[in-house]
Amino acid sequence: MRMKLNDWIDQFLTQDPPRSKSLVMTVFGDSVVSHGGLVWMGSLIELLAPFGVNDRLLRTSVFRLAQEGWLESQRDGRRSNYMITQQAAQRFARAFRRVYAAPHAHWHGSWTFVLGTNSLSAAERALLRKELLWEGYSVIAQGIAGHPAGDAEALDALLGRLNMRGKVYVVQAAQLPGVQGKPLADLISEGWDLREIGAAYQRFIDRFEPLLRLLPRELAPEQAYIVRTLLIHAYRRVQLHDPQLPMELLPEPWPGAAAYDLARDLYQLTHAAAEEHVLAALRREDPEVPEAEPAFYQRFGGLT
């Protein structure tokens, strides 16, 4: 018997139900931010309900995200609305830009190294290490983190957020000609476990590729929204662990490229109908919610 789209959705939610707190962040990044960034609790309840997140669980998740500094709330009588906090906005926006951007970094033969100094306390060193790992850096040696495609803007923002500008050395280095040293490219195999990341991308492909055959020509808005949200949620989970290394330093074939193509194709097929559901939910609490901002239509290289 041929599987139908609703069967696929039910199977997905049964076998791998998304964690509510993480799913809230996906909904904010994929559906709320492009419509002004503010959502009333009633609309958020409606947007999370198709995934089995009830009112009580949602309120607990939102409360914890607020405690962690991701969300802030405003009250209007008995109603509350939520938005991304100013302190988290830059990191949040960067994470979601990465989701929709094609993997295109190329290697020019040099590395970015961040060198800790004695001016850092033990707590500062531990925090810096944690944040650099989140940005895809690898710990090359004690007190030294490196990346072959370091983003200078993102690194400077990270140091500013941690109040560590001027406290660490940031250098760009390449192999020294004429010296028989170990090739810098060898640091890839020592610094990152790409097998695990590649396997995660392949699992994403295996799970979502059937949707290319299952999606009907006329897709109901709520169905499209559920598929689009599950797609971005699953893809984002893999991307969070991808260090975004240059293409020249990745094994061939690299499933990350195929995973991106699949995510782009499915997003193209679902985004328009999904927007109908998103706008209906948001405008039920606030009729003035705007249409999607122009940047929304630049996702995955341009939506049609």
Disulfide bonds with the S-S distance in Angstrom:
none
